[in-house]
Amino acid sequence: MIRISIDAVVGLSLVLTLYRLFYGPSVLDRLLGYSSVTGKIVILLAVEGIMGGRPVFINLALIYGVLSFLGIVIIARYIEREV
């Protein structure tokens, strides 16, 4: 019961954040949307790993979080050079 409500709340906020990702008025808004979406995916993976008893998902959440952070830094550096 609790897992369903946590997944529903994070899923709803993920859908609302996708609007910022796709229709952000500037590139920086889209970068912020990308950062938020990846953070919420990490949360979903971690919750599924803890509540579902699958420790592999926690490892996936850590790896995905690190890779998304590196992607955000690379994209931010690219945007900084363009401006």
Distance bins in CASP14 RR format, pairs under 12 A and 6 or more apart:
PFRMAT RR
TARGET T0000
AUTHOR 0000-0000-0000
RMODE 2
METHOD distances of the structure
MODEL  1
1 7 0 0 0 0 0 1 0 0 0 0 0
1 8 0 0 0 0 0 1 0 0 0 0 0
1 51 0 0 0 0 0 1 0 0 0 0 0
2 8 0 0 0 0 0 1 0 0 0 0 0
2 9 0 0 0 0 0 1 0 0 0 0 0
2 47 0 0 0 0 1 0 0 0 0 0 0
2 50 0 0 0 0 0 1 0 0 0 0 0
2 51 1 0 0 1 0 0 0 0 0 0 0
2 52 0 0 0 0 0 1 0 0 0 0 0
3 9 0 0 0 0 0 1 0 0 0 0 0
3 10 0 0 0 0 0 1 0 0 0 0 0
3 44 0 0 0 0 0 1 0 0 0 0 0
3 46 0 0 0 0 0 1 0 0 0 0 0
3 47 1 0 0 1 0 0 0 0 0 0 0
3 48 1 0 0 1 0 0 0 0 0 0 0
3 49 0 0 0 0 1 0 0 0 0 0 0
3 50 0 0 0 0 1 0 0 0 0 0 0
3 51 1 0 1 0 0 0 0 0 0 0 0
3 52 1 0 0 1 0 0 0 0 0 0 0
3 53 0 0 0 0 0 1 0 0 0 0 0
4 10 0 0 0 0 0 1 0 0 0 0 0
4 11 0 0 0 0 0 1 0 0 0 0 0
4 47 0 0 0 0 0 1 0 0 0 0 0
4 48 0 0 0 0 0 1 0 0 0 0 0
4 51 0 0 0 0 1 0 0 0 0 0 0
5 11 0 0 0 0 0 1 0 0 0 0 0
5 12 0 0 0 0 0 1 0 0 0 0 0
5 47 0 0 0 0 0 1 0 0 0 0 0
5 51 0 0 0 0 0 1 0 0 0 0 0
6 12 0 0 0 0 0 1 0 0 0 0 0
6 13 0 0 0 0 0 1 0 0 0 0 0
6 40 0 0 0 0 0 1 0 0 0 0 0
6 43 0 0 0 0 1 0 0 0 0 0 0
6 44 0 0 0 0 1 0 0 0 0 0 0
6 46 0 0 0 0 0 1 0 0 0 0 0
6 47 1 0 1 0 0 0 0 0 0 0 0
6 48 0 0 0 0 1 0 0 0 0 0 0
6 49 0 0 0 0 0 1 0 0 0 0 0
6 50 0 0 0 0 0 1 0 0 0 0 0
6 51 1 0 0 1 0 0 0 0 0 0 0
6 52 0 0 0 0 0 1 0 0 0 0 0
7 13 0 0 0 0 0 1 0 0 0 0 0
7 14 0 0 0 0 1 0 0 0 0 0 0
7 40 0 0 0 0 0 1 0 0 0 0 0
7 41 0 0 0 0 0 1 0 0 0 0 0
7 43 0 0 0 0 1 0 0 0 0 0 0
7 44 1 0 0 1 0 0 0 0 0 0 0
7 45 0 0 0 0 0 1 0 0 0 0 0
7 46 0 0 0 0 0 1 0 0 0 0 0
7 47 1 0 0 1 0 0 0 0 0 0 0
7 48 1 0 0 1 0 0 0 0 0 0 0
7 49 0 0 0 0 0 1 0 0 0 0 0
7 51 0 0 0 0 1 0 0 0 0 0 0
7 52 0 0 0 0 0 1 0 0 0 0 0
8 14 0 0 0 0 0 1 0 0 0 0 0
8 15 0 0 0 0 0 1 0 0 0 0 0
8 44 0 0 0 0 0 1 0 0 0 0 0
8 47 0 0 0 0 0 1 0 0 0 0 0
9 15 0 0 0 0 0 1 0 0 0 0 0
9 16 0 0 0 0 0 1 0 0 0 0 0
9 40 0 0 0 0 0 1 0 0 0 0 0
9 43 0 0 0 0 0 1 0 0 0 0 0
9 44 0 0 0 0 0 1 0 0 0 0 0
9 47 0 0 0 0 0 1 0 0 0 0 0
10 16 0 0 0 0 0 1 0 0 0 0 0
10 17 0 0 0 0 0 1 0 0 0 0 0
10 36 0 0 0 0 0 1 0 0 0 0 0
10 37 0 0 0 0 0 1 0 0 0 0 0
10 39 0 0 0 0 1 0 0 0 0 0 0
10 40 1 0 1 0 0 0 0 0 0 0 0
10 41 0 0 0 0 1 0 0 0 0 0 0
10 42 0 0 0 0 0 1 0 0 0 0 0
10 43 1 0 1 0 0 0 0 0 0 0 0
10 44 1 0 1 0 0 0 0 0 0 0 0
10 45 0 0 0 0 0 1 0 0 0 0 0
10 46 0 0 0 0 0 1 0 0 0 0 0
10 47 1 0 0 1 0 0 0 0 0 0 0
10 48 0 0 0 0 0 1 0 0 0 0 0
11 17 0 0 0 0 1 0 0 0 0 0 0
11 18 0 0 0 0 1 0 0 0 0 0 0
11 36 0 0 0 0 0 1 0 0 0 0 0
11 37 0 0 0 0 0 1 0 0 0 0 0
11 39 0 0 0 0 0 1 0 0 0 0 0
11 40 1 0 0 1 0 0 0 0 0 0 0
11 41 0 0 0 0 1 0 0 0 0 0 0
11 43 0 0 0 0 1 0 0 0 0 0 0
11 44 1 0 0 1 0 0 0 0 0 0 0
11 47 0 0 0 0 0 1 0 0 0 0 0
12 18 0 0 0 0 0 1 0 0 0 0 0
12 19 0 0 0 0 0 1 0 0 0 0 0
12 40 0 0 0 0 0 1 0 0 0 0 0
12 44 0 0 0 0 0 1 0 0 0 0 0
13 19 0 0 0 0 0 1 0 0 0 0 0
13 20 0 0 0 0 0 1 0 0 0 0 0
13 33 0 0 0 0 0 1 0 0 0 0 0
13 36 0 0 0 0 1 0 0 0 0 0 0
13 37 0 0 0 0 1 0 0 0 0 0 0
13 39 0 0 0 0 0 1 0 0 0 0 0
13 40 1 0 0 1 0 0 0 0 0 0 0
13 41 0 0 0 0 0 1 0 0 0 0 0
13 43 0 0 0 0 1 0 0 0 0 0 0
13 44 0 0 0 0 0 1 0 0 0 0 0
14 20 0 0 0 0 0 1 0 0 0 0 0
14 21 0 0 0 0 1 0 0 0 0 0 0
14 33 0 0 0 0 0 1 0 0 0 0 0
14 36 0 0 0 0 1 0 0 0 0 0 0
14 37 1 0 0 1 0 0 0 0 0 0 0
14 38 0 0 0 0 0 1 0 0 0 0 0
14 39 0 0 0 0 1 0 0 0 0 0 0
14 40 1 0 1 0 0 0 0 0 0 0 0
14 41 1 0 0 1 0 0 0 0 0 0 0
14 42 0 0 0 0 0 1 0 0 0 0 0
14 43 0 0 0 0 1 0 0 0 0 0 0
14 44 1 0 0 1 0 0 0 0 0 0 0
15 21 0 0 0 0 0 1 0 0 0 0 0
15 22 0 0 0 0 0 1 0 0 0 0 0
15 36 0 0 0 0 0 1 0 0 0 0 0
15 37 0 0 0 0 1 0 0 0 0 0 0
15 40 0 0 0 0 1 0 0 0 0 0 0
16 22 0 0 0 0 0 1 0 0 0 0 0
16 23 0 0 0 0 0 1 0 0 0 0 0
16 33 0 0 0 0 0 1 0 0 0 0 0
16 36 0 0 0 0 1 0 0 0 0 0 0
16 37 0 0 0 0 0 1 0 0 0 0 0
16 40 0 0 0 0 0 1 0 0 0 0 0
17 23 0 0 0 0 0 1 0 0 0 0 0
17 24 0 0 0 0 0 1 0 0 0 0 0
17 29 0 0 0 0 0 1 0 0 0 0 0
17 30 0 0 0 0 0 1 0 0 0 0 0
17 32 0 0 0 0 1 0 0 0 0 0 0
17 33 1 0 1 0 0 0 0 0 0 0 0
17 34 0 0 0 0 1 0 0 0 0 0 0
17 35 0 0 0 0 1 0 0 0 0 0 0
17 36 1 0 1 0 0 0 0 0 0 0 0
17 37 1 0 1 0 0 0 0 0 0 0 0
17 38 0 0 0 0 0 1 0 0 0 0 0
17 39 0 0 0 0 1 0 0 0 0 0 0
17 40 1 0 0 1 0 0 0 0 0 0 0
17 41 0 0 0 0 0 1 0 0 0 0 0
17 43 0 0 0 0 0 1 0 0 0 0 0
18 24 0 0 0 0 0 1 0 0 0 0 0
18 30 0 0 0 0 0 1 0 0 0 0 0
18 33 0 0 0 0 1 0 0 0 0 0 0
18 34 0 0 0 0 0 1 0 0 0 0 0
18 36 0 0 0 0 1 0 0 0 0 0 0
18 37 1 0 0 1 0 0 0 0 0 0 0
18 38 0 0 0 0 0 1 0 0 0 0 0
18 40 0 0 0 0 1 0 0 0 0 0 0
18 41 0 0 0 0 0 1 0 0 0 0 0
19 25 0 0 0 0 0 1 0 0 0 0 0
19 29 0 0 0 0 0 1 0 0 0 0 0
19 30 0 0 0 0 0 1 0 0 0 0 0
19 33 0 0 0 0 1 0 0 0 0 0 0
19 36 0 0 0 0 0 1 0 0 0 0 0
19 37 0 0 0 0 0 1 0 0 0 0 0
20 26 0 0 0 0 0 1 0 0 0 0 0
20 28 0 0 0 0 0 1 0 0 0 0 0
20 29 1 0 0 1 0 0 0 0 0 0 0
20 30 1 0 0 1 0 0 0 0 0 0 0
20 31 0 0 0 0 0 1 0 0 0 0 0
20 32 1 0 0 1 0 0 0 0 0 0 0
20 33 1 0 1 0 0 0 0 0 0 0 0
20 34 0 0 0 0 1 0 0 0 0 0 0
20 35 0 0 0 0 0 1 0 0 0 0 0
20 36 1 0 0 1 0 0 0 0 0 0 0
20 37 0 0 0 0 1 0 0 0 0 0 0
20 40 0 0 0 0 0 1 0 0 0 0 0
21 27 0 0 0 0 0 1 0 0 0 0 0
21 29 0 0 0 0 1 0 0 0 0 0 0
21 30 1 0 1 0 0 0 0 0 0 0 0
21 31 0 0 0 0 1 0 0 0 0 0 0
21 32 0 0 0 0 1 0 0 0 0 0 0
21 33 1 0 1 0 0 0 0 0 0 0 0
21 34 1 0 1 0 0 0 0 0 0 0 0
21 35 0 0 0 0 1 0 0 0 0 0 0
21 36 1 0 0 1 0 0 0 0 0 0 0
21 37 1 0 1 0 0 0 0 0 0 0 0
21 38 0 0 0 0 0 1 0 0 0 0 0
21 40 0 0 0 0 0 1 0 0 0 0 0
22 29 0 0 0 0 0 1 0 0 0 0 0
22 30 1 0 0 1 0 0 0 0 0 0 0
22 33 0 0 0 0 1 0 0 0 0 0 0
22 34 0 0 0 0 0 1 0 0 0 0 0
22 37 0 0 0 0 0 1 0 0 0 0 0
23 29 0 0 0 0 1 0 0 0 0 0 0
23 30 0 0 0 0 1 0 0 0 0 0 0
23 33 0 0 0 0 0 1 0 0 0 0 0
24 30 1 0 1 0 0 0 0 0 0 0 0
24 31 0 0 0 0 1 0 0 0 0 0 0
24 32 0 0 0 0 1 0 0 0 0 0 0
24 33 1 0 0 1 0 0 0 0 0 0 0
24 34 0 0 0 0 0 1 0 0 0 0 0
24 36 0 0 0 0 0 1 0 0 0 0 0
25 32 0 0 0 0 0 1 0 0 0 0 0
26 32 0 0 0 0 1 0 0 0 0 0 0
26 33 0 0 0 0 0 1 0 0 0 0 0
26 79 0 0 0 0 1 0 0 0 0 0 0
26 83 0 0 0 0 0 1 0 0 0 0 0
27 33 0 0 0 0 0 1 0 0 0 0 0
27 34 0 0 0 0 0 1 0 0 0 0 0
27 75 0 0 0 0 1 0 0 0 0 0 0
27 76 0 0 0 0 1 0 0 0 0 0 0
27 78 0 0 0 0 1 0 0 0 0 0 0
27 79 1 0 1 0 0 0 0 0 0 0 0
27 80 0 0 0 0 0 1 0 0 0 0 0
27 82 0 0 0 0 1 0 0 0 0 0 0
27 83 0 0 0 0 1 0 0 0 0 0 0
28 34 0 0 0 0 0 1 0 0 0 0 0
28 35 0 0 0 0 0 1 0 0 0 0 0
28 72 0 0 0 0 0 1 0 0 0 0 0
28 75 0 0 0 0 0 1 0 0 0 0 0
28 76 0 0 0 0 1 0 0 0 0 0 0
28 79 1 0 0 1 0 0 0 0 0 0 0
28 80 0 0 0 0 0 1 0 0 0 0 0
28 82 0 0 0 0 0 1 0 0 0 0 0
28 83 0 0 0 0 1 0 0 0 0 0 0
29 35 0 0 0 0 0 1 0 0 0 0 0
29 36 0 0 0 0 0 1 0 0 0 0 0
29 79 0 0 0 0 0 1 0 0 0 0 0
30 36 0 0 0 0 0 1 0 0 0 0 0
30 37 0 0 0 0 0 1 0 0 0 0 0
30 72 0 0 0 0 0 1 0 0 0 0 0
30 75 0 0 0 0 1 0 0 0 0 0 0
30 76 0 0 0 0 0 1 0 0 0 0 0
30 79 0 0 0 0 1 0 0 0 0 0 0
31 37 0 0 0 0 0 1 0 0 0 0 0
31 38 0 0 0 0 0 1 0 0 0 0 0
31 68 0 0 0 0 0 1 0 0 0 0 0
31 71 0 0 0 0 1 0 0 0 0 0 0
31 72 1 0 0 1 0 0 0 0 0 0 0
31 73 0 0 0 0 0 1 0 0 0 0 0
31 74 0 0 0 0 0 1 0 0 0 0 0
31 75 1 0 1 0 0 0 0 0 0 0 0
31 76 1 0 0 1 0 0 0 0 0 0 0
31 77 0 0 0 0 0 1 0 0 0 0 0
31 78 0 0 0 0 0 1 0 0 0 0 0
31 79 1 0 0 1 0 0 0 0 0 0 0
31 80 0 0 0 0 0 1 0 0 0 0 0
32 38 0 0 0 0 0 1 0 0 0 0 0
32 39 0 0 0 0 0 1 0 0 0 0 0
32 72 0 0 0 0 1 0 0 0 0 0 0
32 75 0 0 0 0 0 1 0 0 0 0 0
32 76 0 0 0 0 0 1 0 0 0 0 0
32 79 0 0 0 0 0 1 0 0 0 0 0
33 39 0 0 0 0 1 0 0 0 0 0 0
33 40 0 0 0 0 1 0 0 0 0 0 0
33 41 0 0 0 0 0 1 0 0 0 0 0
33 68 0 0 0 0 0 1 0 0 0 0 0
33 72 0 0 0 0 1 0 0 0 0 0 0
33 75 0 0 0 0 0 1 0 0 0 0 0
34 40 0 0 0 0 0 1 0 0 0 0 0
34 41 0 0 0 0 0 1 0 0 0 0 0
34 68 0 0 0 0 1 0 0 0 0 0 0
34 69 0 0 0 0 0 1 0 0 0 0 0
34 71 0 0 0 0 1 0 0 0 0 0 0
34 72 1 0 0 1 0 0 0 0 0 0 0
34 73 0 0 0 0 0 1 0 0 0 0 0
34 74 0 0 0 0 0 1 0 0 0 0 0
34 75 1 0 0 1 0 0 0 0 0 0 0
34 76 0 0 0 0 0 1 0 0 0 0 0
34 79 0 0 0 0 0 1 0 0 0 0 0
35 41 0 0 0 0 0 1 0 0 0 0 0
35 42 0 0 0 0 0 1 0 0 0 0 0
35 65 0 0 0 0 0 1 0 0 0 0 0
35 68 1 0 0 1 0 0 0 0 0 0 0
35 69 0 0 0 0 1 0 0 0 0 0 0
35 70 0 0 0 0 0 1 0 0 0 0 0
35 71 0 0 0 0 1 0 0 0 0 0 0
35 72 1 0 1 0 0 0 0 0 0 0 0
35 73 0 0 0 0 0 1 0 0 0 0 0
35 75 0 0 0 0 1 0 0 0 0 0 0
35 76 0 0 0 0 1 0 0 0 0 0 0
36 42 0 0 0 0 0 1 0 0 0 0 0
36 43 0 0 0 0 0 1 0 0 0 0 0
36 68 0 0 0 0 0 1 0 0 0 0 0
36 72 0 0 0 0 0 1 0 0 0 0 0
37 43 0 0 0 0 0 1 0 0 0 0 0
37 44 0 0 0 0 0 1 0 0 0 0 0
37 64 0 0 0 0 0 1 0 0 0 0 0
37 65 0 0 0 0 0 1 0 0 0 0 0
37 68 0 0 0 0 1 0 0 0 0 0 0
37 72 0 0 0 0 0 1 0 0 0 0 0
38 44 0 0 0 0 0 1 0 0 0 0 0
38 45 0 0 0 0 0 1 0 0 0 0 0
38 61 0 0 0 0 0 1 0 0 0 0 0
38 63 0 0 0 0 0 1 0 0 0 0 0
38 64 1 0 0 1 0 0 0 0 0 0 0
38 65 1 0 0 1 0 0 0 0 0 0 0
38 66 0 0 0 0 0 1 0 0 0 0 0
38 67 0 0 0 0 1 0 0 0 0 0 0
38 68 1 1 0 0 0 0 0 0 0 0 0
38 69 0 0 0 0 1 0 0 0 0 0 0
38 70 0 0 0 0 0 1 0 0 0 0 0
38 71 0 0 0 0 1 0 0 0 0 0 0
38 72 1 0 0 1 0 0 0 0 0 0 0
38 75 0 0 0 0 0 1 0 0 0 0 0
39 45 0 0 0 0 1 0 0 0 0 0 0
39 46 0 0 0 0 1 0 0 0 0 0 0
39 61 0 0 0 0 1 0 0 0 0 0 0
39 64 0 0 0 0 1 0 0 0 0 0 0
39 65 1 0 0 1 0 0 0 0 0 0 0
39 66 0 0 0 0 0 1 0 0 0 0 0
39 67 0 0 0 0 0 1 0 0 0 0 0
39 68 1 0 0 1 0 0 0 0 0 0 0
39 69 0 0 0 0 1 0 0 0 0 0 0
39 72 0 0 0 0 0 1 0 0 0 0 0
40 46 0 0 0 0 0 1 0 0 0 0 0
40 47 0 0 0 0 0 1 0 0 0 0 0
40 61 0 0 0 0 0 1 0 0 0 0 0
40 64 0 0 0 0 0 1 0 0 0 0 0
40 65 0 0 0 0 0 1 0 0 0 0 0
40 68 0 0 0 0 0 1 0 0 0 0 0
41 47 0 0 0 0 0 1 0 0 0 0 0
41 48 0 0 0 0 0 1 0 0 0 0 0
41 57 0 0 0 0 0 1 0 0 0 0 0
41 60 0 0 0 0 1 0 0 0 0 0 0
41 61 0 0 0 0 1 0 0 0 0 0 0
41 63 0 0 0 0 0 1 0 0 0 0 0
41 64 1 0 0 1 0 0 0 0 0 0 0
41 65 0 0 0 0 1 0 0 0 0 0 0
41 67 0 0 0 0 0 1 0 0 0 0 0
41 68 1 0 0 1 0 0 0 0 0 0 0
42 48 0 0 0 0 0 1 0 0 0 0 0
42 49 0 0 0 0 0 1 0 0 0 0 0
42 57 0 0 0 0 0 1 0 0 0 0 0
42 58 0 0 0 0 0 1 0 0 0 0 0
42 59 0 0 0 0 0 1 0 0 0 0 0
42 60 0 0 0 0 1 0 0 0 0 0 0
42 61 1 0 1 0 0 0 0 0 0 0 0
42 62 0 0 0 0 1 0 0 0 0 0 0
42 63 0 0 0 0 1 0 0 0 0 0 0
42 64 1 0 1 0 0 0 0 0 0 0 0
42 65 1 0 1 0 0 0 0 0 0 0 0
42 66 0 0 0 0 1 0 0 0 0 0 0
42 67 0 0 0 0 0 1 0 0 0 0 0
42 68 1 0 0 1 0 0 0 0 0 0 0
42 69 0 0 0 0 1 0 0 0 0 0 0
43 49 0 0 0 0 0 1 0 0 0 0 0
43 50 0 0 0 0 0 1 0 0 0 0 0
43 51 0 0 0 0 0 1 0 0 0 0 0
43 57 0 0 0 0 0 1 0 0 0 0 0
43 58 0 0 0 0 0 1 0 0 0 0 0
43 61 1 0 0 1 0 0 0 0 0 0 0
43 64 0 0 0 0 0 1 0 0 0 0 0
43 65 0 0 0 0 0 1 0 0 0 0 0
44 50 0 0 0 0 0 1 0 0 0 0 0
44 51 0 0 0 0 0 1 0 0 0 0 0
44 57 0 0 0 0 1 0 0 0 0 0 0
44 58 0 0 0 0 0 1 0 0 0 0 0
44 60 0 0 0 0 0 1 0 0 0 0 0
44 61 0 0 0 0 1 0 0 0 0 0 0
44 64 0 0 0 0 0 1 0 0 0 0 0
44 65 0 0 0 0 0 1 0 0 0 0 0
45 51 0 0 0 0 0 1 0 0 0 0 0
45 52 0 0 0 0 0 1 0 0 0 0 0
45 54 0 0 0 0 1 0 0 0 0 0 0
45 55 0 0 0 0 0 1 0 0 0 0 0
45 56 0 0 0 0 1 0 0 0 0 0 0
45 57 1 0 1 0 0 0 0 0 0 0 0
45 58 1 0 0 1 0 0 0 0 0 0 0
45 59 0 0 0 0 1 0 0 0 0 0 0
45 60 1 0 1 0 0 0 0 0 0 0 0
45 61 1 1 0 0 0 0 0 0 0 0 0
45 62 0 0 0 0 1 0 0 0 0 0 0
45 63 0 0 0 0 1 0 0 0 0 0 0
45 64 1 0 0 1 0 0 0 0 0 0 0
45 65 0 0 0 0 1 0 0 0 0 0 0
45 68 0 0 0 0 0 1 0 0 0 0 0
46 52 0 0 0 0 0 1 0 0 0 0 0
46 53 0 0 0 0 0 1 0 0 0 0 0
46 54 0 0 0 0 0 1 0 0 0 0 0
46 55 0 0 0 0 0 1 0 0 0 0 0
46 56 0 0 0 0 0 1 0 0 0 0 0
46 57 1 0 0 1 0 0 0 0 0 0 0
46 58 1 0 1 0 0 0 0 0 0 0 0
46 59 0 0 0 0 0 1 0 0 0 0 0
46 60 0 0 0 0 1 0 0 0 0 0 0
46 61 1 0 1 0 0 0 0 0 0 0 0
46 62 0 0 0 0 1 0 0 0 0 0 0
46 63 0 0 0 0 0 1 0 0 0 0 0
46 64 0 0 0 0 1 0 0 0 0 0 0
46 65 0 0 0 0 1 0 0 0 0 0 0
47 53 0 0 0 0 0 1 0 0 0 0 0
47 54 0 0 0 0 0 1 0 0 0 0 0
47 57 0 0 0 0 1 0 0 0 0 0 0
47 58 0 0 0 0 1 0 0 0 0 0 0
47 61 0 0 0 0 1 0 0 0 0 0 0
48 54 1 0 0 1 0 0 0 0 0 0 0
48 55 0 0 0 0 0 1 0 0 0 0 0
48 56 0 0 0 0 0 1 0 0 0 0 0
48 57 1 0 1 0 0 0 0 0 0 0 0
48 58 0 0 0 0 1 0 0 0 0 0 0
48 60 0 0 0 0 1 0 0 0 0 0 0
48 61 0 0 0 0 1 0 0 0 0 0 0
49 55 1 0 0 1 0 0 0 0 0 0 0
49 56 1 0 0 1 0 0 0 0 0 0 0
49 57 1 1 0 0 0 0 0 0 0 0 0
49 58 1 0 1 0 0 0 0 0 0 0 0
49 59 0 0 0 0 1 0 0 0 0 0 0
49 60 0 0 0 0 1 0 0 0 0 0 0
49 61 1 0 0 1 0 0 0 0 0 0 0
49 62 0 0 0 0 0 1 0 0 0 0 0
50 56 0 0 0 0 0 1 0 0 0 0 0
50 57 0 0 0 0 1 0 0 0 0 0 0
50 58 1 0 0 1 0 0 0 0 0 0 0
50 61 0 0 0 0 1 0 0 0 0 0 0
51 57 0 0 0 0 1 0 0 0 0 0 0
51 58 0 0 0 0 0 1 0 0 0 0 0
52 58 0 0 0 0 0 1 0 0 0 0 0
54 60 0 0 0 0 1 0 0 0 0 0 0
54 61 0 0 0 0 0 1 0 0 0 0 0
55 61 0 0 0 0 0 1 0 0 0 0 0
55 62 0 0 0 0 0 1 0 0 0 0 0
56 62 0 0 0 0 0 1 0 0 0 0 0
56 63 0 0 0 0 0 1 0 0 0 0 0
57 63 0 0 0 0 0 1 0 0 0 0 0
57 64 0 0 0 0 1 0 0 0 0 0 0
58 64 0 0 0 0 0 1 0 0 0 0 0
58 65 0 0 0 0 0 1 0 0 0 0 0
59 65 0 0 0 0 0 1 0 0 0 0 0
59 66 0 0 0 0 0 1 0 0 0 0 0
60 66 0 0 0 0 0 1 0 0 0 0 0
60 67 0 0 0 0 0 1 0 0 0 0 0
60 68 0 0 0 0 0 1 0 0 0 0 0
61 67 0 0 0 0 0 1 0 0 0 0 0
61 68 0 0 0 0 0 1 0 0 0 0 0
62 68 0 0 0 0 0 1 0 0 0 0 0
62 69 0 0 0 0 0 1 0 0 0 0 0
63 69 0 0 0 0 0 1 0 0 0 0 0
63 70 0 0 0 0 0 1 0 0 0 0 0
64 70 0 0 0 0 0 1 0 0 0 0 0
64 71 0 0 0 0 0 1 0 0 0 0 0
65 71 0 0 0 0 1 0 0 0 0 0 0
65 72 0 0 0 0 1 0 0 0 0 0 0
66 72 0 0 0 0 0 1 0 0 0 0 0
66 73 0 0 0 0 0 1 0 0 0 0 0
67 73 0 0 0 0 0 1 0 0 0 0 0
67 74 0 0 0 0 0 1 0 0 0 0 0
68 74 0 0 0 0 0 1 0 0 0 0 0
68 75 0 0 0 0 0 1 0 0 0 0 0
69 75 0 0 0 0 0 1 0 0 0 0 0
69 76 0 0 0 0 0 1 0 0 0 0 0
70 76 0 0 0 0 0 1 0 0 0 0 0
70 77 0 0 0 0 0 1 0 0 0 0 0
71 77 0 0 0 0 1 0 0 0 0 0 0
71 78 0 0 0 0 1 0 0 0 0 0 0
71 79 0 0 0 0 0 1 0 0 0 0 0
72 78 0 0 0 0 0 1 0 0 0 0 0
72 79 0 0 0 0 0 1 0 0 0 0 0
73 79 0 0 0 0 0 1 0 0 0 0 0
73 80 0 0 0 0 0 1 0 0 0 0 0
74 80 0 0 0 0 0 1 0 0 0 0 0
74 81 0 0 0 0 0 1 0 0 0 0 0
75 81 0 0 0 0 0 1 0 0 0 0 0
75 82 0 0 0 0 0 1 0 0 0 0 0
76 82 0 0 0 0 0 1 0 0 0 0 0
76 83 0 0 0 0 0 1 0 0 0 0 0
77 83 0 0 0 0 0 1 0 0 0 0 0
END
